[in-house]
Amino acid sequence: MTSFGWQILIALILGVLLGSLAASMGGDPEVNPNWLMTTLDTIGASYVTLLKAAVVPLVVTAVIASIANLRDVSNAARLAWKTLVWFAITALIAVLIGMVLGVVIQPGVGTGQAQPGEYTGSEGSWLGFLKGIIPVNFLGLEATSKMPDAETVTTALNFNVLQILVISAVVGIAALKVGKAAEPFLTFMQSGLAIMQRIVWWIIRLAPLGTLGLIGRAVFEYGWTSMGSLVSFVITVYVGLLLVGFVVYPILIKINGLSIKQFFSGVWPAMQLGFVSRSSLGTMPLTQRVSERNLGVPRHYASFVIPLGATTKMDGCAAIYPAVAAIFVAQFYGVALTPMHFVLIALVSVLGSAATAGTTGATVMLTLTLSTLGLPLEGVGLLLAVDPILDMGRTALNVTGQALVAAIVSKREGIIDMDLYNAQRSGEPFSDEDTHQQLSPAGTRTGTGEGSHALAASGPSDGQRVD
């Protein structure tokens, strides 16, 4: 475990201790909180606010930049279509596993928690979800107004991330069609993505502080009975992550005629970085690097599929997690689920995964799922308390799935460099780039040099951190 991983663990322990201390000091979390409760709540809420602030620019720049990379890919439409199909296939498998685990293990049953006072028990609607995809304005803005009292009206503006993704995709495709005149705009988007990745890393470095505040608030607000159910929830999610990562993925790898051992040894550096960084977008440069130089994915295709996957391919954050979380929230508050709820969970997970962003994907996806199903949104705040623990495993699965689809589609299209894929792994993350020749998108050798692939390590390397 790296020093960053230790920081997260220490923050979790301190959060539990401080939350217990805050609870023992007396006071009501909602009406009359003591100073420690207020401090922990402010720290946790501020970190979540930072995460949410990064969502919109991340989605816009990453989606447009990844579509722009199709300029250099032969048979771009065919590759893009097959990529999206495999994204959907793996997401559907993951969400089905998540739903089965939630129903069988029942992590939220037995808490005796009353339903929130403002909860109306509304039934989710798949038509409402589909209508929500259509942008209501160019910025994907939504306004909600409340009247706390007879004289005051409070209006809040929110971004609909799913609509923003639709807008970004349309803009990216239009820029491709425009051609040369759009080159400055596409270059600007790629520069913007690089800048946002740097900002994301700064936010990630604050994760231990945010973890302390969130877990502390959960302890004093919900008590140890509820925290026990959260432990069951964490275990259920990790069981799902392990099943998808080490049962489903190997089966798909084998079916497509690839070596399971070579895949995992090649993708390991990205898996490790994803686990400790908790950011698919932050890990994206390394995921793309191992896909090209360890798994033999052509560079022009990798530069499309990996950035796109970093915002839309989230088997951990957008499939397993929202499925288990939605069922947990329903059980936690005693809300009965209907067959329509399960259909909506699958629909939102497969289609709505496009609304995730590399740093905040789980939060966005959970909110989208609960609101679509008509479940209490208070569950979002509850589950954020244990989110840092879950996010490590989710992100590791996310980046693994992104590299998996890149390798499978490349293999099925005959553009993968099998010499690189099957090369013996050395003790270093990558060997000399001149060791192998690069394979062009058309499947022909293009010679050695800066763009060439190289070998991968079979173990972790702290030097692969992209910060």
Phi, psi and omega in degrees: 000135181281173178300326179294320177298321177295323178298319178297315181297315179297320179297321178298315181295314179298323179298317178297316182294314180292324176296319177295319178296318179298320179294323181288341181280352178085173181103156180257131183302330185263318188266309186223069182288147175280174187296325181288320175302314181297320180296312180297319179297318180295318180297312180296315181294324180294321180293318178298322178297318177299317179299314182295327181295335182276347189299306188298306179297329177295312181297312184299307184292319183292317182292312181296318180295320180291322176294323179299329181293347177291347178304327187260008184253126174286148184054044187301314183298318180296314180295318180297317180296313180296325178298313180296323179297316180290327172303314183292319181299309182292325178295319180295317177300316182295318182290327177295319176297317179298318180293318179299315180296319180297321180287320184284311184281328179053063185292338183260003183282142172092010181279334182070017182285131180285152177292144179305145185300325183272000181287129185259352181072031183293146179271135180291159182223126179288332176293322177297323178294314181295322177295328181292342179289329184287122182296135177272340174202171189294333182264359182064031183276141174230138181245136176232138181240142178228156176238090179301328176215181186291341186251352187240134174239123181249126181244131180239138177258134179228152176264132171271104189294326179296319177293323178297322178294318178299315179298315181298319179296318179296317179298317180297316180295318179297320179297323177296319181291326180295321177088226189301324182297338182267359182304314178301321179295315180294322176297320178298318179296319179294322175294321178298322178296318179298319178295316180295325177297322177295317179297320179302318180296323177296319178294320180301321182297339178271001184304318179302321179293317178296322179299316180302313182293318184291315181290325178297318180296321181296321181295312183282338182273320187255342179080174186286334178296313179292323180297328177296321178291329177294326176297317177298322178297314179300315180298317180299315180297317181292327175299317178296317179299318180293321179297315180291313185291324188242006173235303182294309182301313178301323178297314180296321178298315182293318180301326182268014172074028179247158180280128179293315181298317181294324179296308184291326176291329179285323185270354187305315180304321179289322177300315182296314181294321177299322182295316184274334182272331181062032180216115176293322179289323177294329180274348188309315180300321180286322177301316178295322182295314180290329178296319180285309193265346178249324184255359175074022178282129180304143186299318184295326177283319179299324181289349173263308190289323183288311175300321177295317179296329181294344177247341186232349183251090186229078179295334178278303185285326190247004180230290181296310186298307181295331178294309179294320183295317180298316179294321178298313181298318178298316179292321183298319182260007177069035179263126180284134179263139178257166176305327179297325178301317182291323175297318180294323178301314180295317181297312181295322182292320182283315182273321185281351177300338177294346181273357182279155174231154192306330182260326189243019187304317184294318180296314179298315184292320179295316178298316179298317182293312182296319180292323178293323180277350182073029180265159182301124180287351175298339178296335179297312180297323179297312185283340176298337181298323181255010184300320180301324179294316182288324188296331178299306180293321179299314184292322177300319178290322179304307184292328176295317179295325178296315178292327180298311181297320178301317181290318182295312180296319178299320179293315182292333179269357178071026181248002181282147175269097184291335176297318177290317182299318184266005182296149178292131181283137180265184179274358179252154179304316179216145175264186183307130183295342180274003183295321183234161174271154179276146177260125182284163178305334180277353177094013180248153180290140180240007177096178183262169177141203188298327183274006186285159176279171174209178185277162181243166176271159176263003181222179185284161177210118179297338181290351180275000180298128184257077180227000000 
